[in-house]
Amino acid sequence: MDDAFKFDEKQGGLCSEEDYPYQARQGSECLTNCTDVPGSKVTSFVDVPEGSEMALLSAIAMQPISVAIQANQFVFQFYKKGVITDDSCGSRGSIDHGVLAVGYGTDLETQEPYFLVKNSWGATWGEDGYVKLGRNSKNQWGMCAILKMASFPLVDL
């Protein structure tokens, strides 16, 4: 996730979605002429300490946190609802997907504590585009490796 923040820092800000719409195709050239979005100029970024659930909880309490996770596991890819508590997600394999940790809580039915994470696969995936990743995982890096690579930008307002 740090590379994205470094890129924004180098570019001097982000383009609006109106100026730079998503195009699902390969080989298209990057746009370079767009109006910067106010408040989008990254001046630096902070890495959340790896492996610390408490550090991630504290960071999320302040703002959404960019996290890299392992999303190539069946339990994640075909998630529908509930809290993912399958420790196989994040125990092996590589980190391969960026998401946004936006909150945390405890499931009312199961009493499982979780991180609330917004995915980029659209509202038809998971719970309206969100997934609940269990906390207190036996994995060193947390459920689906959520504790491995978390960071947030500092922006120039």
Phi, psi and omega in degrees: 000332181300324181299322178295319179293321177297320179298313180298320179301316180293321183285336179089016178139173181258156173271156175284158177296329178296318179284333187224071183291150177293135176228114184277076177202158179262156173085357179281148181281148178286141175281144180234353181247098179210164179274129179295146176273125179304138179080011183253002181279110179285125178260338179187181176209162182236129174272130175286135181307128182297143174076004183253105177297321180296321179296319179291318176302316180296320180293316180297328179297339181265325184188165174298146184239132176283125180228145173258134184227174172264109183251004184274009179271143180307316184299330178275312185299324183252025179298137177242311182194171179088194181250126175287121179233013181280107184294354176290336178281107180105354182272341179207166179087186187250159173282130190217012186204142177256135180221181182235115175280118188245350182186186177202162181182196178229130180297130184293327182279313187261348184064019178280127174285147184211163166262135175266123188234131176268125178264171181252015185267011176095166185288346179277348178270142175059217179264086182056038178092002181245159176225148175253111178263123183302144174265177180060036180290153175284343179289139178304323184259011177083177181297125181056027177065030182297338182268002186277312186223086179240139180203165177216150182275155166253128186243155177269112180271000000 
